[in-house]
Amino acid sequence: MKAKALWITGPYQAELREHALEVPGPDQALVVTHASGISRGTERLVFAGRVPESQWPAMRAPLQYGEFPAPLSYGYAAVGTVKAGPAHLHGRRIFCLHPHHDAFVAPAAMCIPIPDAVPDRRAVLAANMETAVNILWDARPLVGERVLVVGAGVVGLLVTFLLGRMPGLDLHVCDLDATRGDLAQSFGAAFCAPEDAPPERDLVIHASASPEGLRLALSRCGFEGRIVEASWFGDKACDLPLGEAFHSKRLSLISTQVGQVAPAMRGRRTHGDRLALALSLLDDARLDALLGPDTPFSELPNALGALLSPPSGSHQPLCPVVTYL
């Protein structure tokens, strides 16, 4: 059986390549892909060739083909059906941290069954939801806290969605794009422009991927507050005001990254447990508003640039979806 795969061949260059699939072994599964999601923040850096060499091992996708900076086949949000493999997976819909291929062979342990209540298209959010879960495990929010989320992209909105389930939070989301306001409000948060972000926050989660956003997060944190940095800047420097009130307010700046299970749950939950939890949390039709536009796999090489970096002033997609069937 042959498969087609999206390959990044150089900065801002992509093509589809065909390859023969290996025969799955006893602990592997053959999967035919239905949909995959594009994680715009990370995949934009990969597409532009902006992953620093020092971070090549850390940023390697679990089932990546090729090596940084290029050529490589990258991605981690594939949904499909198992056509051959262990009996407990055969015929089941699964999510796998796999690049954009129309079919693939993967370790069976990495093929996580999708709950019946979660449709294929929404299931592509599982990797981003897993990131949001890990962020909250690092943030350890408390009932009654004053919380600000800076950045209403996919990860910021999924964090908001989870925080909105907690009782007693004073929850605000800020973003430059006012069109994200209705989504934030549907998840239980007040929405504001950055200049109107409330002060004296106990917890600020930064997910805007901009130095300005992180500086805003620092400025809005109250005494002994926590700033959880959920963005990644690739090879871009980020100047921060760590003079001013940073020390007198005794602020904590906490990094979070999904490659490791957060310390609060490490040893209690495996990566597979965390991903299964993320899939179960997608059982909510409100999350469909995060998805789109839909792009046929055959058109992906030509469409990728606009999906990852649309022209200034145009609509900024949240989670683009690649369709295969």
Secondary structure, DSSP 8 states (H G I E B T S, - for coil): -EEEEEEEEETTEEEEEEEE-----TTEEEEEEEEEE--HHHHHHHHTT-S-GGGHHHH--TT-EE-SSSSEE----EEEEEEES-TTTTT-EEEE---SBSEEEEEGGG-EE--TTS-HHHHTTHHHHHHHHHHHHHH---TT-EEEEE--SHHHHHHHHHHTTSTT-EEEEE-S-GGGHHHHHHTT-EEE-GGG--S-EEEEEE-S-SHHHHHHHHHTEEEEEEEEE----TT-------STTTTTTT-EEEE--TTS--TTTBTTB-HHHHHHHHHHTT--GGGGGGEEEEEEGGGHHHHHHHHHS--TTS---SEEEEE--
